[in-house]
Amino acid sequence: MKTKNITELIAENIRQYDTETYQNAIIKSGFDDFDEQFGGFFPGEFVVVGGRLSMGKTQFLINLSLNISLSVPVLYVTLDLSEFILTSRFISSVTLIPTTNILQRKLSVQQKASFFKANKTFQKRQLFIHDSCDNRIESLLGQCRKQILENCVKVVIIDYLQLLDSQKHRDSDRDREMSHICFEIKNMCKETNVCIIISSQLNRSLEERSFYRRPQLHDLPESGSIEQDADKVLFIYRPEYYGIVYDENSNRIDLMAEIIVAKNKNGRLGEIQLSRDKDFTNFFNINCSLVNLPDFDEETPF
């Protein structure tokens, strides 16, 4: 990278203003309220999606992958689920068939018809899956660079951060190792101008709080390095996880979720609400009812 005069950079910024190329570079999440309030995601961003166990992190990442891959190539790296189970969850998302039914091959006649037509929906998407058995950050980022070059990948989604380790710092304490991992991810975002979205578990101590269990930045494990390097930190919070099914106005919220933007270097903080279906196949825009969903062969507004 060469050193540039600030006037060159400003002139380049002005040239790009409101151009189609720049507008196309903005990565829309597909969740309308999130995109309107926070602008979606940007090339070169390092984004962390945090949540407790079974809060819905993987489902949210699957929905993001399906939405984003309609516009730009996405690489989904699974360190947690097997390739087969992850694929079943993707099929579940586009067909609305419960994942358990797909895995157990217990499908109704209508579900079988949807299942066997599912591949048609994925042909519209630029989505690549990498099932990694090598959790070293050095090896993983090498694979990501390969996909960026070969398939013009613009977004990398990794599930999840705590399963990564580092060959260089394997014998160090975990804080130092995690600091190195986050530093390497951040550097690759800057180097390749690719957005990397990675999920993260939250500390168990969150469960020990007697009230206010909405996640905060200090609930992230090794929160110092994650908080320092991430451009955005999002939390998924479902009140029903803690047995809360009504809000203060006696409205049912058992199928609701909050996406909390707790850190945002490039915009405002805040939260939006999403809904989910009873079988947990998808998160949806809050104003999108299952009754009005299009046929799964069409673009589905997850």
Contacts in CASP RR format, 6 or more apart in sequence:
PFRMAT RR
TARGET T0000
AUTHOR 0000-0000-0000
METHOD contacts of the structure
MODEL  1
MKTKNITELIAENIRQYDTETYQNAIIKSGFDDFDEQFGGFFPGEFVVVG
GRLSMGKTQFLINLSLNISLSVPVLYVTLDLSEFILTSRFISSVTLIPTT
NILQRKLSVQQKASFFKANKTFQKRQLFIHDSCDNRIESLLGQCRKQILE
NCVKVVIIDYLQLLDSQKHRDSDRDREMSHICFEIKNMCKETNVCIIISS
QLNRSLEERSFYRRPQLHDLPESGSIEQDADKVLFIYRPEYYGIVYDENS
NRIDLMAEIIVAKNKNGRLGEIQLSRDKDFTNFFNINCSLVNLPDFDEET
PF
16 22 0 8 1.000
24 71 0 8 1.000
25 42 0 8 1.000
25 43 0 8 1.000
26 39 0 8 1.000
26 40 0 8 1.000
26 41 0 8 1.000
26 42 0 8 1.000
27 40 0 8 1.000
27 41 0 8 1.000
27 42 0 8 1.000
27 43 0 8 1.000
27 68 0 8 1.000
27 71 0 8 1.000
27 72 0 8 1.000
27 154 0 8 1.000
27 155 0 8 1.000
27 195 0 8 1.000
28 35 0 8 1.000
28 39 0 8 1.000
28 40 0 8 1.000
28 67 0 8 1.000
28 68 0 8 1.000
28 71 0 8 1.000
29 35 0 8 1.000
29 40 0 8 1.000
29 41 0 8 1.000
29 64 0 8 1.000
29 67 0 8 1.000
29 68 0 8 1.000
30 64 0 8 1.000
30 67 0 8 1.000
30 68 0 8 1.000
30 285 0 8 1.000
30 301 0 8 1.000
30 302 0 8 1.000
31 63 0 8 1.000
31 67 0 8 1.000
31 259 0 8 1.000
31 272 0 8 1.000
31 274 0 8 1.000
31 283 0 8 1.000
31 285 0 8 1.000
31 302 0 8 1.000
32 285 0 8 1.000
32 287 0 8 1.000
32 301 0 8 1.000
33 272 0 8 1.000
33 273 0 8 1.000
33 285 0 8 1.000
33 286 0 8 1.000
34 40 0 8 1.000
34 259 0 8 1.000
34 272 0 8 1.000
37 268 0 8 1.000
37 270 0 8 1.000
37 272 0 8 1.000
38 232 0 8 1.000
38 261 0 8 1.000
38 264 0 8 1.000
38 267 0 8 1.000
38 268 0 8 1.000
38 270 0 8 1.000
41 47 0 8 1.000
41 155 0 8 1.000
41 195 0 8 1.000
41 197 0 8 1.000
41 232 0 8 1.000
42 195 0 8 1.000
42 231 0 8 1.000
42 266 0 8 1.000
43 154 0 8 1.000
43 193 0 8 1.000
43 194 0 8 1.000
43 195 0 8 1.000
44 189 0 8 1.000
44 190 0 8 1.000
44 192 0 8 1.000
44 193 0 8 1.000
44 194 0 8 1.000
44 195 0 8 1.000
44 196 0 8 1.000
44 231 0 8 1.000
45 189 0 8 1.000
45 195 0 8 1.000
45 196 0 8 1.000
45 231 0 8 1.000
45 232 0 8 1.000
45 266 0 8 1.000
46 182 0 8 1.000
46 185 0 8 1.000
46 186 0 8 1.000
46 189 0 8 1.000
46 195 0 8 1.000
46 196 0 8 1.000
46 198 0 8 1.000
46 229 0 8 1.000
46 230 0 8 1.000
46 231 0 8 1.000
46 232 0 8 1.000
47 195 0 8 1.000
47 196 0 8 1.000
47 197 0 8 1.000
47 198 0 8 1.000
47 230 0 8 1.000
47 231 0 8 1.000
47 232 0 8 1.000
47 233 0 8 1.000
47 234 0 8 1.000
48 161 0 8 1.000
48 197 0 8 1.000
48 198 0 8 1.000
48 199 0 8 1.000
48 200 0 8 1.000
48 220 0 8 1.000
48 226 0 8 1.000
48 230 0 8 1.000
48 232 0 8 1.000
48 233 0 8 1.000
48 234 0 8 1.000
49 57 0 8 1.000
49 60 0 8 1.000
49 61 0 8 1.000
49 197 0 8 1.000
49 198 0 8 1.000
49 199 0 8 1.000
49 200 0 8 1.000
49 234 0 8 1.000
49 235 0 8 1.000
49 236 0 8 1.000
50 57 0 8 1.000
50 199 0 8 1.000
50 200 0 8 1.000
50 201 0 8 1.000
50 202 0 8 1.000
50 215 0 8 1.000
50 220 0 8 1.000
50 233 0 8 1.000
50 234 0 8 1.000
50 235 0 8 1.000
50 236 0 8 1.000
51 57 0 8 1.000
51 199 0 8 1.000
51 200 0 8 1.000
51 201 0 8 1.000
51 202 0 8 1.000
51 215 0 8 1.000
51 235 0 8 1.000
51 236 0 8 1.000
51 237 0 8 1.000
52 201 0 8 1.000
52 202 0 8 1.000
52 206 0 8 1.000
52 207 0 8 1.000
52 215 0 8 1.000
52 241 0 8 1.000
53 201 0 8 1.000
54 241 0 8 1.000
55 236 0 8 1.000
55 237 0 8 1.000
55 238 0 8 1.000
55 241 0 8 1.000
56 236 0 8 1.000
56 238 0 8 1.000
56 257 0 8 1.000
56 280 0 8 1.000
57 159 0 8 1.000
57 160 0 8 1.000
57 199 0 8 1.000
57 236 0 8 1.000
58 80 0 8 1.000
58 81 0 8 1.000
58 89 0 8 1.000
58 159 0 8 1.000
58 199 0 8 1.000
59 89 0 8 1.000
59 93 0 8 1.000
59 276 0 8 1.000
59 280 0 8 1.000
59 281 0 8 1.000
59 282 0 8 1.000
59 283 0 8 1.000
60 236 0 8 1.000
60 259 0 8 1.000
60 283 0 8 1.000
61 76 0 8 1.000
61 157 0 8 1.000
61 159 0 8 1.000
61 197 0 8 1.000
61 199 0 8 1.000
62 76 0 8 1.000
62 86 0 8 1.000
62 89 0 8 1.000
62 90 0 8 1.000
62 93 0 8 1.000
63 93 0 8 1.000
63 282 0 8 1.000
63 283 0 8 1.000
63 302 0 8 1.000
64 157 0 8 1.000
64 197 0 8 1.000
65 74 0 8 1.000
65 76 0 8 1.000
65 90 0 8 1.000
65 127 0 8 1.000
65 157 0 8 1.000
66 90 0 8 1.000
66 93 0 8 1.000
66 94 0 8 1.000
66 125 0 8 1.000
66 127 0 8 1.000
66 300 0 8 1.000
66 302 0 8 1.000
67 302 0 8 1.000
68 74 0 8 1.000
68 155 0 8 1.000
69 125 0 8 1.000
69 126 0 8 1.000
69 127 0 8 1.000
70 124 0 8 1.000
70 125 0 8 1.000
70 299 0 8 1.000
72 126 0 8 1.000
72 154 0 8 1.000
72 155 0 8 1.000
73 126 0 8 1.000
73 127 0 8 1.000
73 128 0 8 1.000
73 151 0 8 1.000
73 152 0 8 1.000
73 153 0 8 1.000
73 154 0 8 1.000
73 155 0 8 1.000
74 125 0 8 1.000
74 126 0 8 1.000
74 127 0 8 1.000
74 128 0 8 1.000
74 153 0 8 1.000
74 154 0 8 1.000
74 155 0 8 1.000
74 156 0 8 1.000
74 157 0 8 1.000
75 128 0 8 1.000
75 129 0 8 1.000
75 130 0 8 1.000
75 144 0 8 1.000
75 147 0 8 1.000
75 148 0 8 1.000
75 151 0 8 1.000
75 153 0 8 1.000
75 155 0 8 1.000
75 156 0 8 1.000
75 157 0 8 1.000
76 86 0 8 1.000
76 127 0 8 1.000
76 128 0 8 1.000
76 129 0 8 1.000
76 130 0 8 1.000
76 157 0 8 1.000
76 159 0 8 1.000
77 130 0 8 1.000
77 132 0 8 1.000
77 140 0 8 1.000
77 143 0 8 1.000
77 144 0 8 1.000
77 156 0 8 1.000
77 157 0 8 1.000
77 158 0 8 1.000
77 159 0 8 1.000
78 86 0 8 1.000
78 129 0 8 1.000
78 130 0 8 1.000
78 131 0 8 1.000
78 132 0 8 1.000
78 159 0 8 1.000
79 132 0 8 1.000
79 135 0 8 1.000
79 158 0 8 1.000
79 159 0 8 1.000
79 160 0 8 1.000
79 163 0 8 1.000
79 164 0 8 1.000
80 159 0 8 1.000
80 160 0 8 1.000
80 163 0 8 1.000
81 89 0 8 1.000
81 159 0 8 1.000
82 131 0 8 1.000
83 129 0 8 1.000
83 131 0 8 1.000
85 103 0 8 1.000
86 129 0 8 1.000
86 131 0 8 1.000
87 129 0 8 1.000
88 99 0 8 1.000
88 102 0 8 1.000
88 103 0 8 1.000
89 99 0 8 1.000
90 122 0 8 1.000
91 97 0 8 1.000
91 102 0 8 1.000
91 115 0 8 1.000
91 118 0 8 1.000
92 98 0 8 1.000
92 99 0 8 1.000
92 102 0 8 1.000
92 281 0 8 1.000
93 281 0 8 1.000
93 282 0 8 1.000
93 302 0 8 1.000
94 118 0 8 1.000
94 121 0 8 1.000
94 122 0 8 1.000
94 296 0 8 1.000
94 300 0 8 1.000
95 111 0 8 1.000
95 114 0 8 1.000
95 115 0 8 1.000
95 118 0 8 1.000
95 281 0 8 1.000
95 296 0 8 1.000
96 114 0 8 1.000
96 277 0 8 1.000
96 279 0 8 1.000
96 281 0 8 1.000
96 282 0 8 1.000
96 290 0 8 1.000
96 293 0 8 1.000
96 296 0 8 1.000
97 107 0 8 1.000
97 111 0 8 1.000
97 114 0 8 1.000
97 115 0 8 1.000
97 281 0 8 1.000
98 279 0 8 1.000
98 280 0 8 1.000
98 281 0 8 1.000
99 281 0 8 1.000
100 106 0 8 1.000
101 107 0 8 1.000
101 111 0 8 1.000
102 115 0 8 1.000
107 115 0 8 1.000
114 296 0 8 1.000
117 296 0 8 1.000
117 297 0 8 1.000
118 296 0 8 1.000
120 297 0 8 1.000
121 296 0 8 1.000
121 297 0 8 1.000
124 299 0 8 1.000
126 151 0 8 1.000
128 147 0 8 1.000
128 151 0 8 1.000
128 153 0 8 1.000
130 143 0 8 1.000
130 147 0 8 1.000
132 139 0 8 1.000
132 140 0 8 1.000
132 143 0 8 1.000
134 140 0 8 1.000
135 163 0 8 1.000
135 164 0 8 1.000
135 165 0 8 1.000
136 164 0 8 1.000
136 165 0 8 1.000
136 166 0 8 1.000
136 167 0 8 1.000
137 164 0 8 1.000
137 165 0 8 1.000
137 166 0 8 1.000
137 180 0 8 1.000
137 181 0 8 1.000
137 184 0 8 1.000
137 185 0 8 1.000
138 166 0 8 1.000
138 167 0 8 1.000
138 168 0 8 1.000
138 184 0 8 1.000
139 167 0 8 1.000
140 158 0 8 1.000
140 164 0 8 1.000
141 184 0 8 1.000
141 185 0 8 1.000
141 188 0 8 1.000
144 153 0 8 1.000
144 156 0 8 1.000
144 188 0 8 1.000
144 194 0 8 1.000
144 196 0 8 1.000
145 188 0 8 1.000
145 192 0 8 1.000
147 153 0 8 1.000
147 156 0 8 1.000
148 156 0 8 1.000
148 192 0 8 1.000
148 194 0 8 1.000
153 194 0 8 1.000
154 194 0 8 1.000
154 195 0 8 1.000
155 194 0 8 1.000
155 195 0 8 1.000
155 196 0 8 1.000
155 197 0 8 1.000
156 194 0 8 1.000
156 195 0 8 1.000
156 196 0 8 1.000
156 197 0 8 1.000
157 196 0 8 1.000
157 197 0 8 1.000
157 198 0 8 1.000
158 164 0 8 1.000
158 196 0 8 1.000
158 197 0 8 1.000
158 198 0 8 1.000
158 199 0 8 1.000
159 198 0 8 1.000
159 199 0 8 1.000
160 198 0 8 1.000
160 199 0 8 1.000
160 200 0 8 1.000
160 201 0 8 1.000
161 178 0 8 1.000
161 181 0 8 1.000
161 198 0 8 1.000
161 199 0 8 1.000
161 200 0 8 1.000
161 201 0 8 1.000
161 226 0 8 1.000
162 200 0 8 1.000
162 201 0 8 1.000
162 221 0 8 1.000
164 181 0 8 1.000
165 177 0 8 1.000
165 181 0 8 1.000
166 177 0 8 1.000
166 180 0 8 1.000
166 181 0 8 1.000
166 184 0 8 1.000
168 180 0 8 1.000
169 176 0 8 1.000
169 177 0 8 1.000
169 180 0 8 1.000
170 177 0 8 1.000
172 180 0 8 1.000
174 222 0 8 1.000
175 222 0 8 1.000
175 225 0 8 1.000
178 221 0 8 1.000
178 222 0 8 1.000
178 225 0 8 1.000
178 226 0 8 1.000
179 222 0 8 1.000
179 224 0 8 1.000
179 225 0 8 1.000
181 225 0 8 1.000
182 225 0 8 1.000
182 226 0 8 1.000
182 228 0 8 1.000
182 229 0 8 1.000
182 230 0 8 1.000
183 225 0 8 1.000
183 229 0 8 1.000
185 196 0 8 1.000
185 198 0 8 1.000
185 229 0 8 1.000
186 229 0 8 1.000
186 230 0 8 1.000
188 194 0 8 1.000
188 196 0 8 1.000
189 195 0 8 1.000
189 196 0 8 1.000
189 231 0 8 1.000
200 220 0 8 1.000
200 221 0 8 1.000
200 226 0 8 1.000
201 221 0 8 1.000
202 215 0 8 1.000
202 219 0 8 1.000
202 220 0 8 1.000
202 221 0 8 1.000
202 235 0 8 1.000
203 219 0 8 1.000
203 220 0 8 1.000
203 221 0 8 1.000
205 219 0 8 1.000
206 213 0 8 1.000
206 215 0 8 1.000
206 219 0 8 1.000
207 213 0 8 1.000
213 237 0 8 1.000
213 242 0 8 1.000
214 235 0 8 1.000
214 237 0 8 1.000
214 258 0 8 1.000
214 260 0 8 1.000
215 235 0 8 1.000
215 237 0 8 1.000
215 260 0 8 1.000
215 262 0 8 1.000
216 262 0 8 1.000
217 223 0 8 1.000
217 227 0 8 1.000
217 233 0 8 1.000
217 262 0 8 1.000
217 263 0 8 1.000
220 226 0 8 1.000
220 227 0 8 1.000
220 233 0 8 1.000
226 233 0 8 1.000
227 233 0 8 1.000
227 263 0 8 1.000
230 263 0 8 1.000
231 263 0 8 1.000
231 264 0 8 1.000
231 265 0 8 1.000
231 266 0 8 1.000
232 261 0 8 1.000
232 263 0 8 1.000
232 264 0 8 1.000
232 265 0 8 1.000
232 266 0 8 1.000
233 261 0 8 1.000
233 262 0 8 1.000
233 263 0 8 1.000
233 264 0 8 1.000
234 259 0 8 1.000
234 260 0 8 1.000
234 261 0 8 1.000
234 262 0 8 1.000
235 258 0 8 1.000
235 259 0 8 1.000
235 260 0 8 1.000
235 262 0 8 1.000
236 257 0 8 1.000
236 258 0 8 1.000
236 259 0 8 1.000
236 260 0 8 1.000
237 257 0 8 1.000
237 258 0 8 1.000
237 260 0 8 1.000
238 256 0 8 1.000
238 257 0 8 1.000
238 258 0 8 1.000
239 245 0 8 1.000
239 247 0 8 1.000
239 253 0 8 1.000
239 254 0 8 1.000
239 256 0 8 1.000
240 253 0 8 1.000
240 254 0 8 1.000
240 255 0 8 1.000
240 256 0 8 1.000
244 253 0 8 1.000
245 252 0 8 1.000
245 253 0 8 1.000
245 254 0 8 1.000
246 252 0 8 1.000
246 253 0 8 1.000
247 253 0 8 1.000
255 275 0 8 1.000
255 276 0 8 1.000
255 277 0 8 1.000
255 278 0 8 1.000
256 273 0 8 1.000
256 274 0 8 1.000
256 275 0 8 1.000
256 276 0 8 1.000
257 273 0 8 1.000
257 274 0 8 1.000
257 275 0 8 1.000
257 276 0 8 1.000
257 283 0 8 1.000
258 271 0 8 1.000
258 272 0 8 1.000
258 273 0 8 1.000
258 274 0 8 1.000
259 271 0 8 1.000
259 272 0 8 1.000
259 273 0 8 1.000
259 274 0 8 1.000
260 270 0 8 1.000
260 271 0 8 1.000
261 268 0 8 1.000
261 269 0 8 1.000
261 270 0 8 1.000
261 271 0 8 1.000
262 269 0 8 1.000
263 269 0 8 1.000
272 286 0 8 1.000
273 286 0 8 1.000
274 283 0 8 1.000
274 284 0 8 1.000
274 285 0 8 1.000
274 286 0 8 1.000
275 283 0 8 1.000
275 284 0 8 1.000
275 285 0 8 1.000
275 286 0 8 1.000
275 288 0 8 1.000
276 282 0 8 1.000
276 283 0 8 1.000
276 284 0 8 1.000
277 284 0 8 1.000
277 290 0 8 1.000
282 300 0 8 1.000
282 302 0 8 1.000
283 302 0 8 1.000
284 290 0 8 1.000
284 301 0 8 1.000
284 302 0 8 1.000
285 301 0 8 1.000
285 302 0 8 1.000
288 301 0 8 1.000
293 300 0 8 1.000
293 301 0 8 1.000
294 300 0 8 1.000
END
